[in-house]
Amino acid sequence: MAEGKGRLVVVSNRVGPLSDEGKAGGLAVGLADALRRRGGVWFGWSGETSDQGTFREARTEEHGHTSLVTIDLTEEDVNGFYLGYANRSLWPLLHYRLDIAEFDRDSDRAYRSVNQRFAARLAPLLREDDVVWVHDYHFFYLGSELRQCGFKGRIGFFLHIPFCPPEMFTALPASHDVVRSMLAYDVVGFQTEADRRNFVAFCVQELGGEEIDGGLVQVSDRRVRVGTFPIGIDADGFAEFAASAEAGEHEDMVRDISHGRHQIVGVDRLDYSKGILERFRGFERLLEDYPENRGNVQFLQVAPLSRSELEAYVDLRADLEKLAGNLNGRFATLDWTPIQIMTRGFTRRALAGIYRAARVCMVTPLRDGMNLVAKEYVAAQDPTDPGVLILSRFAGAAAELRDALIVNPYSADDVARALQRALNMPQAERVQRWQSMRRTVFSLTAEHWCDSFLALLEASGTGSASDFATARI
Ligand code: ADQ
């Protein structure tokens, strides 16, 4: 364990894995690395349900200086807290989808209760000098609940998804409670400056607070650091995956099935925020407006199923399959199928190979906190013959990857134009754009994200924590 520093205690809905054996995402990689370096605890949901739920004995796995500690939820908790409040209310709302967000008091109650019980289970495991880092929209209330339990050390919070403008966030019946409770953290971090601004605007407009010195927000007697920390990937690790034998096999397979045609790829969890339907319409527009591409390009969409218990996700899958079916019916020939969707998962090495075989990668979410696929695509490319990244202006990654072709994902015309440009881009321009994006991806890594957040959290001191006097909201 690093000297002079307390343990790092990470809290997130799902826990681990600690080593990147090919399955971990950017979040896991960055955190696992920090936990390995300084020792600590990773606390979260086991992914299991049981009758006792959060009251059942915690499961602990020891890995060197790091413990993975997980607790169960009940079936009712999963429905109210996870599927209900987190994924039917907060996820759509924070992704600017007020039209499909659902609000009901039972799931609000379940969410608060799970946050409170998680805090009550975590508090006895904490030491005075521990640094607690809470992740994402599942645990907005966890910090204030830990304060209620008497923990006086530093607590930080990072939101992986966007924070919508206050005019929209106020539609959440508990919006004031949520933001007030976030002020119990010592540092609140966002992916982009736009998200940070929206949060500060809520504090100012709705809670009568003020922004001080750019990096601090004050509401009543509570002063909190609010910062921007764009998440990155383990770029060296991903480039190694791209050079592996498994990646090579997948690259060859994709090249074989494309028969020398240009390959376009999309890789996203099947989620309405990812703009997959709109992307398909953009591809259709390419075939309509630039007919020379018919028979000469192929689009592979990899979209592993997620949250399939929710109706919006079931509907999306049906809509996508219908649109792809219509498009194929309209344009396919005996020896060419324009679009293919796969809902299976791949290992990260296999994914790296798929990225490498693709001349174009389309990352066109309607709204996204960051989007790690964009960064993985860049890291996986062949330096002498890289592909082109088409990136939505509404992905957090667009603030950093300015040399991608930036598009408005709602405009099929804009997407089709960018596709046409990408498919015809000279090698020298591809190399020059890629080199510039590569510099960003390899310097603003997962490790950098983690270290810069923790540096600010450590520097923020514990003084402000003790005066957090608000009663449980
Ligand atoms: P997600 O919404 O899950 O993350 P993203 O950042 O793109 O989105 O990460 C997805 C990860 O899943 C990538 O690492 C990707 O490689 C992997 N993946 C996708 N399809 C796969 C498949 N078929 N097989 C295997 N792996 C697959 C949330 C926010 C994002 C934010 C991240 C991290 O919504 O905006 O970037 O957290 O903060």
Residues whose N, C-alpha, C, O or C-beta is under 5 A from the ligand:
A	BS01	ADQ	G25 G26 H160 I231 V267 D268 R269 V302 P304 R344 G345 F346 D368 G369 M370 N371 L372 V373
